[in-house]
């Protein structure tokens, strides 16, 4: 499935404490189909990390709401330039 020389490109806009599954799954799935994925986070430089979170059912812990757990450190690949 993967293509060594991607023809298509996607820019993924990220931010601190974004939902892990809404970021990592599309990022990895697009790459699996041979699509080049660049990531950018406003206010961050290329190489800086954006934190992700995972929503967890609080019922397991005795809470009546959801809790957030830390997910991946998602690395920004580009710097957003303002014109």
N, C-alpha and C positions, 0 to 999 in steps of 0.2 A: 504494500500500500504506500509506504513512504517513498518520496521522490528525493533523490540526492541533490537535485538542482531545482529548488522551489521556483515556480513561475508566479504564484500568487502570494500577496502579502496582506497581513492584517495588523492593524494597530490596536492594541488592547489598552484602554484607559484604566488605570488602577488608582487606588488610594489606600491610606493606612486603615487597617481594621476592616478591610473588605471581606465578604463572605468567601471562605476558602473554596468551597465547591463551585461557586460561580466564577472563580478565577482559574483555579488549577485544572479543572476538567476541560473547559473550552481550550485553554492554552495547550494542554497535552494532546487533546483530540485533534485540533487543527494541525499540530506538528506531525501527528501520526498520518495525516492525509497529505503530507508534503507541503503544507502551507507555512510560509515563514511568518512568525509571530514576533512583532516588536512590542515592548511594553513601555509605557510612559506614566509617570506620576507627577502631577503638578507640584512644584516646589522641591522636587528631588532631582539629583543628578544621576547620570548613568552609573550603575553600580551600587546605588543606595538601595536599601531594603524597605519594602512595604510589608507590614505585618498583616496576616490574615487571621480570621477567627472562625471557629466552628460552633454553630448553634447546637446546644445540647439540651435535651429534655430534662428539666429540673426535677421531674417526678422521681427519677432514680435517686436523687439526693434529698428527696423530701420537700422540694419546692413546688409551688403551684404555677411556676412560669419557666421560661427558658433561661439557660445560663450560657455564657460565652466562654469558650476555651481557646487558648492560643493555637493557631494553625501553623502554616509554613511562613518562612521569611522569603517573600517573593521579590526577586531582584529586578529593579527597573533597568531597562536596557538602553533607554534613550533619555535625553534631556528635552523637556518641553520648552520651545522657544516662543516667546511672545513677540508679536510684531506691532 
